[in-house]
Structures are given as structure tokens and as C-alpha cells.
Amino acid sequence: MLAVSALLLHSEMLSISAGAIASAYYAVFLAGLLLAARFRSTRVFFSLLILVLAHRALEFFAEGTTALGPGRTAFEYLSFLVPLNLVVFSRMRERGWKVPALGPRLGIILVQAVIVTLVCRPSIPDAPGILGVAIFGRSAFHWARIPHLAIVAMLVVAAYFAVRFVRTGKPVETGFLWTLVAVFLSFHYGGIGRLADGYMAAAGLTLVASVVETSYVMAYHDELTTLPGRRAFNETLASFEGPYAIAIVDIDHFKSFNDTYGHDTGDEVLRMVASRLARVTGGGKAFRCGGEEFAILFEGRSAKDALEDLELLRRVIESSRFRVREVIERRKMPRPDDSDRRKPIARTPKAHSALGLTRASTDLSVTVSIGVAEPSTRLREVDQVIQAADKALYRAKADGRNRVELASAARARVIRAKKASA
């Protein structure tokens, strides 16, 4: 979106008037605020609000120029404050539209509005602003109109958003990153005027797009494992026209993991298994259908063709290990005698053991059972194929778990093929 905006704004063949840009600007922010409110995304809502208020304030104080006087002061302060606000509002938890949650956000905006109003009072036109000092020398960043401190702030914030996106993979994080780039370009082109307005509108549009993308991810992807969810599974399956195979995967003894090690460890098990399923070979695509149950779709392949890939997947999961830090409960530890009770306990890792705060490391492994089926003359409908895969899964569990089972029809064909080859 930013690239398209830059192409439209700088294209010589397609000249967009300032009036058209202004109309797009108001449409983007109005639609963005309404959309963010509808999706209850206070992070994006207040970030959009900051962009609008900062831009309007700059136009108010500039009175046509940001080179001198209050306009220059407002330009310096706002170019420094906007990236910091994006970090602050992106870090705040989504707590809905309750007054206790809105109060701190509105307070932050009000305090900044007062500060900017005070520092931008009419003064000597040529007086340099506090933030306008060239801390890296006149030659550094000579190509940018933005003060050095503001550039440093934007670079630090950009690095922060990039790290956040790499760690979480959430669209809203990359939305904030590209919004910051658009904000930088808006201030680079003076903060006011045709190009600056266009890039500020692009900043708002990028945040709006991140809201839409986030809603898509929430609807079609499982939040815990990041795998596509049941809705994506159903839609993908409905698009198949040729042969296909469906594998249903279930984690063995998953309830025991939860009961023994807690739900946090259970979540770790789900994430670990999901990461292995996501790398299944043979062109398979993994989905989380609910609880500890997953599905893998193989388009254009039979159940027999997918069997080797599923066996490899089962072995990979079986060989995977992860470490659990298990708390040793106080009531399970031996009780000290009277002489030990009188001794002072130093606040060291060994002392934590005496207090029942030591954690014991346990290496765990998990296994999965898999049932796989394909369409046939008897299994024509998708639901019938899924039920056949489920039955094969139950048979795998009944036969000892940690195995792959073909549905009855496919298994019979494999047996006949083996007999014929023998």
C-alpha cells in the first residue's frame, strides 16, 4: 500500500490534486476509526487518533510553513512524539471500551496536547527549537528535514516493531512498522502539503489494512498454534475437485499431560506438535480442528501415497523432545527438623529449594495416532471421508497408539496389492 501510494503521489503521468488527496485522507481516517471501533481494537483506534491529531495540530501551528516560528517548533516536537505514541499505544492491552481502560489513553493524549500548545506559543520566528539541535553534526542526516532526535526515535521504534513482528508474526505489528515508515515520509516532505497529506493518509490506510488482516487471521487461523483453523479447513476441502486424502491426527494421552504438568505444558505440547505438522512432506497442509485434534489435507494424492509421509511425520514427532520446568510443591518435600528450622535461609537458588520454589527439569516426548482416508465408490461425500479417517484413527489408538492406520477401503486395496505382488 505504501509503494502504491508513493507511485501515485510521485507519478508524472497520473497527477492527483490536493483536493482528491484531502478527500482520501478524511475518508481513510473516518473509515479507519469506525472499523477499529467495530473490531474493538483500541490499539489501532488510538494510534489513528494520534496521527489525525498530530497532523491537524501541525497544520494549525504552521499556518502555511514549518520552517519558522511555532510551525517549526510543532514540527520538531510532533515528529519526535508520534513514533513514541505508536509504541505506547501498540503496547497497551486490549481492554475494550470501558472507562477505566480509556482513561489512561485519553490522559496521555491530553497531557501531550497541553505540552505542544505551551511550547508552540508565538515567539521569535527564527528561534531554534530545543529538539532541532544537530546532535550528530550538520553533515549527518543532511538530506532529511526531520530533527536528529526524531530520526533516532523513529529508527529505534522501527527496530522494535520489526522484532515484534518476527517474534509474533501478527499482521498488526508489521502494520505499525509500515505506518511508521509512512509517517517518516510525511514529515520528510514537510508535514503539511500535498505529499505530506498523502503519506499521512497512507499511514492511516496501512493501519486500517492491519485491522482487516488481523480479523482474517483470527477467523481462519488458530491463535495458539498459528495453524489454519477449522473454517480454513472446511473452505480448503470444499475447493478440492480431484483426488485427495484426509489424515486426522490426535495427540496420545494429551489429557494426562494436562493433568500431570498443567495446561501451560499442554499448550507447549500443542505448539510443538503443530510446528512439526506444519512441515509435513508430500504437499500436505495441516489444520487445527479443535482440542488436541489436527487434520492434514493432501490434494491430488491417495491415502496410500500419503502413508509414507505420515509415517515420517509420526517418527519426527516421536523423536522430538522438550524440557518442562516442574515446580516441586512444599507439601511434597521432606519436613526439616527443629535445628534446620532455626537456621536462617539465604536468598539463593539453594534457598529457593528450601522454600519449595525449586523447579525440576523433565524431558518429555509425545506421540500421535493418525488415521487417513480418501474418497471411493463407498465414500463419495467429504463428511464420509472424514468419518472414515476418524474410524481409522480410533483403530490406531485401540491397536496401541503411535501408529498410522489407513481407512478400511484403502487398507484393503493395499493388502490386495501386496498379495498380488507376492
GIZISUL-V527466 format. One record per residue. N is the residue number from 1. RES is the residue in three letters. SS is DSSP state (alpha for helix, beta for strand, coil for the rest). OMEGA is omega in whole degrees, -180 to 180 (* if undefined). Layout:
n:res:ss:omega
N:RES:SS:OMEGA
N:RES:SS:OMEGA
This chain:
n:res:ss:omega
1:MET:coil:178
2:LEU:alpha:179
3:ALA:alpha:178
4:VAL:alpha:179
5:SER:alpha:179
6:ALA:alpha:179
7:LEU:alpha:-180
8:LEU:alpha:-176
9:LEU:alpha:-175
10:HIS:alpha:-179
11:SER:coil:177
12:GLU:coil:-179
13:MET:coil:-178
14:LEU:coil:-178
15:SER:coil:180
16:ILE:coil:-176
17:SER:coil:178
18:ALA:alpha:178
19:GLY:alpha:179
20:ALA:alpha:178
21:ILE:alpha:178
22:ALA:alpha:179
23:SER:alpha:178
24:ALA:alpha:179
25:TYR:alpha:-178
26:TYR:alpha:179
27:ALA:alpha:-179
28:VAL:alpha:-176
29:PHE:alpha:177
30:LEU:alpha:179
31:ALA:alpha:-180
32:GLY:alpha:179
33:LEU:alpha:179
34:LEU:alpha:-179
35:LEU:alpha:179
36:ALA:alpha:177
37:ALA:alpha:-179
38:ARG:alpha:180
39:PHE:coil:177
40:ARG:coil:178
41:SER:coil:-179
42:THR:alpha:178
43:ARG:alpha:-179
44:VAL:alpha:-179
45:PHE:alpha:-177
46:PHE:alpha:174
47:SER:alpha:175
48:LEU:alpha:180
49:LEU:alpha:178
50:ILE:alpha:-180
51:LEU:alpha:-180
52:VAL:alpha:-177
53:LEU:alpha:179
54:ALA:alpha:-179
55:HIS:alpha:178
56:ARG:alpha:179
57:ALA:alpha:179
58:LEU:alpha:178
59:GLU:alpha:-178
60:PHE:alpha:-177
61:PHE:alpha:-175
62:ALA:alpha:-177
63:GLU:coil:174
64:GLY:coil:180
65:THR:coil:175
66:THR:coil:-178
67:ALA:coil:-174
68:LEU:coil:170
69:GLY:alpha:-178
70:PRO:alpha:179
71:GLY:alpha:179
72:ARG:alpha:179
73:THR:alpha:178
74:ALA:alpha:179
75:PHE:alpha:-178
76:GLU:alpha:-177
77:TYR:alpha:-177
78:LEU:alpha:178
79:SER:alpha:177
80:PHE:alpha:-174
81:LEU:alpha:-175
82:VAL:alpha:178
83:PRO:alpha:178
84:LEU:alpha:178
85:ASN:alpha:178
86:LEU:alpha:177
87:VAL:alpha:-176
88:VAL:alpha:-177
89:PHE:alpha:177
90:SER:alpha:-179
91:ARG:alpha:-176
92:MET:coil:-179
93:ARG:coil:176
94:GLU:coil:-179
95:ARG:coil:177
96:GLY:coil:-174
97:TRP:coil:177
98:LYS:coil:-177
99:VAL:alpha:178
100:PRO:alpha:179
101:ALA:alpha:-178
102:LEU:alpha:-176
103:GLY:alpha:180
104:PRO:alpha:-180
105:ARG:alpha:178
106:LEU:alpha:178
107:GLY:alpha:178
108:ILE:alpha:-180
109:ILE:alpha:-178
110:LEU:alpha:-180
111:VAL:alpha:-180
112:GLN:alpha:178
113:ALA:alpha:178
114:VAL:alpha:-179
115:ILE:alpha:-179
116:VAL:alpha:179
117:THR:alpha:-179
118:LEU:alpha:-176
119:VAL:alpha:-178
120:CYS:coil:175
121:ARG:coil:-179
122:PRO:coil:180
123:SER:coil:179
124:ILE:coil:-173
125:PRO:coil:-175
126:ASP:coil:-179
127:ALA:coil:-180
128:PRO:coil:178
129:GLY:coil:-179
130:ILE:alpha:-178
131:LEU:alpha:-177
132:GLY:alpha:-179
133:VAL:coil:179
134:ALA:coil:-174
135:ILE:coil:179
136:PHE:coil:-178
137:GLY:coil:-176
138:ARG:coil:-176
139:SER:coil:-179
140:ALA:coil:179
141:PHE:coil:-178
142:HIS:coil:-178
143:TRP:coil:-175
144:ALA:coil:176
145:ARG:coil:-174
146:ILE:coil:178
147:PRO:coil:-177
148:HIS:alpha:-180
149:LEU:alpha:178
150:ALA:alpha:178
151:ILE:alpha:178
152:VAL:alpha:179
153:ALA:alpha:-179
154:MET:alpha:179
155:LEU:alpha:179
156:VAL:alpha:-180
157:VAL:alpha:178
158:ALA:alpha:177
159:ALA:alpha:179
160:TYR:alpha:-180
161:PHE:alpha:178
162:ALA:alpha:178
163:VAL:alpha:179
164:ARG:alpha:-180
165:PHE:alpha:179
166:VAL:alpha:-177
167:ARG:alpha:-174
168:THR:alpha:-178
169:GLY:coil:-177
170:LYS:coil:-178
171:PRO:alpha:-177
172:VAL:alpha:180
173:GLU:alpha:176
174:THR:alpha:174
175:GLY:alpha:177
176:PHE:alpha:-179
177:LEU:alpha:-179
178:TRP:alpha:173
179:THR:alpha:178
180:LEU:alpha:178
181:VAL:alpha:178
182:ALA:alpha:177
183:VAL:alpha:177
184:PHE:alpha:-180
185:LEU:alpha:178
186:SER:alpha:178
187:PHE:alpha:179
188:HIS:alpha:178
189:TYR:coil:169
190:GLY:coil:179
191:GLY:coil:177
192:ILE:coil:-179
193:GLY:coil:-173
194:ARG:alpha:-177
195:LEU:alpha:-180
196:ALA:alpha:178
197:ASP:alpha:-180
198:GLY:alpha:180
199:TYR:alpha:176
200:MET:alpha:174
201:ALA:alpha:177
202:ALA:alpha:177
203:ALA:alpha:178
204:GLY:alpha:-180
205:LEU:alpha:179
206:THR:alpha:178
207:LEU:alpha:177
208:VAL:alpha:179
209:ALA:alpha:179
210:SER:alpha:176
211:VAL:alpha:179
212:VAL:alpha:-180
213:GLU:alpha:178
214:THR:alpha:178
215:SER:alpha:177
216:TYR:alpha:-180
217:VAL:alpha:180
218:MET:alpha:-178
219:ALA:alpha:-171
220:TYR:alpha:-179
221:HIS:beta:177
222:ASP:coil:-174
223:GLU:coil:-176
224:LEU:coil:-173
225:THR:coil:-176
226:THR:coil:175
227:LEU:coil:172
228:PRO:beta:-177
229:GLY:coil:-175
230:ARG:alpha:180
231:ARG:alpha:177
232:ALA:alpha:178
233:PHE:alpha:-179
234:ASN:alpha:-178
235:GLU:alpha:178
236:THR:alpha:-179
237:LEU:alpha:-180
238:ALA:alpha:-178
239:SER:coil:-179
240:PHE:coil:178
241:GLU:coil:-179
242:GLY:coil:179
243:PRO:coil:179
244:TYR:beta:176
245:ALA:beta:179
246:ILE:beta:176
247:ALA:beta:175
248:ILE:beta:-175
249:VAL:beta:180
250:ASP:beta:-180
251:ILE:beta:-179
252:ASP:coil:175
253:HIS:coil:-177
254:PHE:alpha:179
255:LYS:alpha:179
256:SER:alpha:176
257:PHE:alpha:180
258:ASN:alpha:-177
259:ASP:alpha:-175
260:THR:alpha:-172
261:TYR:alpha:179
262:GLY:coil:-176
263:HIS:alpha:178
264:ASP:alpha:176
265:THR:alpha:176
266:GLY:alpha:177
267:ASP:alpha:177
268:GLU:alpha:177
269:VAL:alpha:-180
270:LEU:alpha:-180
271:ARG:alpha:-180
272:MET:alpha:180
273:VAL:alpha:180
274:ALA:alpha:179
275:SER:alpha:177
276:ARG:alpha:179
277:LEU:alpha:-179
278:ALA:coil:-179
279:ARG:coil:180
280:VAL:coil:-179
281:THR:coil:177
282:GLY:coil:179
283:GLY:coil:179
284:GLY:coil:178
285:LYS:beta:-174
286:ALA:beta:179
287:PHE:beta:170
288:ARG:beta:-175
289:CYS:beta:179
290:GLY:beta:179
291:GLY:coil:179
292:GLU:coil:-177
293:GLU:beta:180
294:PHE:beta:176
295:ALA:beta:176
296:ILE:beta:179
297:LEU:beta:176
298:PHE:beta:180
299:GLU:beta:177
300:GLY:coil:-179
301:ARG:coil:177
302:SER:coil:178
303:ALA:alpha:179
304:LYS:alpha:179
305:ASP:alpha:-178
306:ALA:alpha:-174
307:LEU:alpha:-178
308:GLU:alpha:179
309:ASP:alpha:179
310:LEU:alpha:176
311:GLU:alpha:177
312:LEU:alpha:178
313:LEU:alpha:180
314:ARG:alpha:-179
315:ARG:alpha:178
316:VAL:alpha:179
317:ILE:alpha:-179
318:GLU:alpha:-177
319:SER:alpha:-179
320:SER:coil:179
321:ARG:coil:170
322:PHE:beta:-172
323:ARG:beta:178
324:VAL:beta:176
325:ARG:beta:-173
326:GLU:beta:179
327:VAL:beta:175
328:ILE:coil:-175
329:GLU:coil:-178
330:ARG:alpha:-175
331:ARG:alpha:-180
332:LYS:alpha:-178
333:MET:coil:177
334:PRO:coil:-178
335:ARG:coil:-179
336:PRO:coil:176
337:ASP:coil:-174
338:ASP:alpha:-179
339:SER:alpha:178
340:ASP:alpha:-178
341:ARG:alpha:-177
342:ARG:alpha:-177
343:LYS:coil:176
344:PRO:coil:-178
345:ILE:coil:178
346:ALA:coil:-179
347:ARG:coil:180
348:THR:coil:176
349:PRO:alpha:178
350:LYS:alpha:178
351:ALA:alpha:177
352:HIS:alpha:177
353:SER:alpha:179
354:ALA:alpha:-180
355:LEU:coil:-179
356:GLY:coil:-178
357:LEU:coil:-180
358:THR:coil:177
359:ARG:beta:178
360:ALA:beta:180
361:SER:beta:179
362:THR:beta:175
363:ASP:beta:-178
364:LEU:beta:171
365:SER:coil:179
366:VAL:coil:175
367:THR:coil:179
368:VAL:beta:171
369:SER:beta:-173
370:ILE:beta:171
371:GLY:beta:-176
372:VAL:beta:-179
373:ALA:beta:180
374:GLU:beta:177
375:PRO:coil:178
376:SER:coil:178
377:THR:coil:179
378:ARG:coil:-179
379:LEU:coil:-177
380:ARG:coil:-176
381:GLU:coil:-180
382:VAL:alpha:-179
383:ASP:alpha:179
384:GLN:alpha:178
385:VAL:alpha:179
386:ILE:alpha:178
387:GLN:alpha:178
388:ALA:alpha:177
389:ALA:alpha:177
390:ASP:alpha:179
391:LYS:alpha:177
392:ALA:alpha:177
393:LEU:alpha:179
394:TYR:alpha:178
395:ARG:alpha:177
396:ALA:alpha:178
397:LYS:alpha:-180
398:ALA:alpha:-178
399:ASP:coil:175
400:GLY:coil:180
401:ARG:coil:179
402:ASN:coil:-179
403:ARG:coil:177
404:VAL:beta:-180
405:GLU:beta:173
406:LEU:beta:173
407:ALA:coil:-171
408:SER:alpha:-177
409:ALA:alpha:-179
410:ALA:alpha:180
411:ARG:alpha:179
412:ALA:alpha:179
413:ARG:alpha:179
414:VAL:alpha:179
415:ILE:alpha:180
416:ARG:alpha:-180
417:ALA:alpha:179
418:LYS:alpha:179
419:LYS:alpha:-179
420:ALA:alpha:-180
421:SER:alpha:178
422:ALA:coil:*
